[in-house]
């Protein structure tokens, strides 16, 4: 997994905070649980010890995954984002030409996607269909319910 991951400064900061939480709070907590379970005697039939060791393994995998993401991340300079065509971090207002509903989404890296906040992943079908298009373009995007025509109404940075 040597692919570069593009991320915003805010997204990178959140990952670093999560990593600090895991390393500085959760790791010592699990170490204490293991030590307490070890103090209870026979480890072969000690369910607390087994559970704590399993939790430690899961935690270390999560720490490793986040470290990998941080190491492969490249911060996107939001001040240099072009709005002549749809690109990552653009906010795009689109109109569903089938039912005339208007939606607005920001196209973000996968790690920052949050549909409730209107942030869709660059790899989503809608984002992939919009990338490279201009205001006024109509695009046909395949979604789970079929192919829907969308018109691009505006492209902005915020």
C-alpha angles and dihedrals in degrees: 000000000000097000116130115246116211114215140165122249088249092052092049091050091052091051092050091049091050090049091051090050091051095046100039103034113018099038094055090044092055091045088056091050091052092048092049092049091047090054090060093072133236107055096193093074099025109119093184091056092048092049093048092049090050091049089049091053092050091048092050090050090052092048090049092049093050092046089052092051092049092048092051095042124113116192115233114228101230092194091066098052114129119219099193089095133015112276139157114300092021118130108227127195112203135178122217101227092202098061101009093238115151122219134179124207137173114219109225140166115282092255092060100044115129115163093194089060093045094253113135126188118253087235094056118111093245094049093045090051092051100044112111095012126122136224109284094027118128115214131190108224124189110223129168091271094052138273115331127188114227127187118210108231101175144353121206141156096236 
